[in-house]
Amino acid sequence: EAGQWFDFQVKMLAKNAKMTGSAVASVPTEVSQMLKSSNPFEGPKFYVNPSYAEQAKESIESAEGQIKTTLEQMIQVPSAYWLDTKSKIRGEGTKTMEGIL
């Protein structure tokens, strides 16, 4: 079932997630400052998919420990939808931009 597959996948993602930003801490200060000042994604508020959040909440209910904590953080992570064809713009369900919004 798709719900069980999502539950398994999102828990594996949470288990292996690095939500602390420690990877960025190893970047030299001058490079970090340059990247920070030229980041076009810094500042704007991004889209958090409500259908993903609802699915993740179901997984949170059955999770424990650090996986549960990480899933609770992941629920607010913005997402993007790749529009590589016009057919993905209009329609119902989570396979189209219109369906997601």
N, C-alpha and C positions, 0 to 999 in steps of 0.2 A: 504494500500500500504506500502511496506517495507520502502520507503523513508520517509514517514510521521511518521512511527513508530520509525525510527532512530532519526529523528528530535526531536520527543517528548522525547525519552529516553536520548539523549545527553543533552538536555536542562534541564531535571530534574537532571541529574548528575552534570551539571555545577551549578545549583541552590544550591545544597547541598555540593559542593566541598569545601575543605579546602586547598587552594593552598598556604597559607602563611607559612606552616610549624610550626604553633603554637603548634601542638601536641608534636613535638619533643622538644620544648623549656622547657617542664615540666620535662624532664628526668634529673636526677642529673648529674652534670658535669663529675664525674668520670665514670659513666656508658656511658654517651655520648661519651667521649674520647675513651673508650674501643670499643664501637660499631663502631666508625668512623675509628679507626685504623685497625679493622679486617673486614671491609666491602669489600667483593670481587667485589661488583658492583660499587665501587667508582673509578672513573677515566676513564674507557672505554666508548666509545661513543656507544649508543644503537640505535636500529632500530626504526625509526619513519615511520609507515605504510602510504605510500602516498595515498592509496585508502581511508583510514580512514580520512586523512587530507582533501581530496576533499569533502567527505560527510560532515565533520564538517564545512567546508567553506560555504556550502549551508545553514546550520543551523545558522551560524554567520550572514549571510545576513538578516535573518528575526528576529534575537534576538535584545534585547535592554538592556541597563543599565549594571548591574553587571553580569548578565548571559552572555551577549555578551563579556565582558571583560574576564570572566573566560573561555569561549569557546576559545577565542584567545590564552590564555595560554595553554589550554589543547591540542591544535592542535600540539604542539611540544612534548607532553608526549610520551616517547617510549612505544612500545607494545611488547608483547610476544605471540607466538603461540604454544600451547601445542600439542606436537606430541606424542599421546598415542597409535597410531597404524601406521603401515607402509603405510596404504592406504592414509594417510594424507600428504605424502611426494610429490608424483607426481600427476599432474593434473592441470586443468584450474580453474579459479575462486578463490574466497576468502575462499574456504573450504580446500585448500591444501597449503603447504609451497611453492611449485613451482608457484602456481597461485598468491600468495601474492607477491612473489619476482619478 
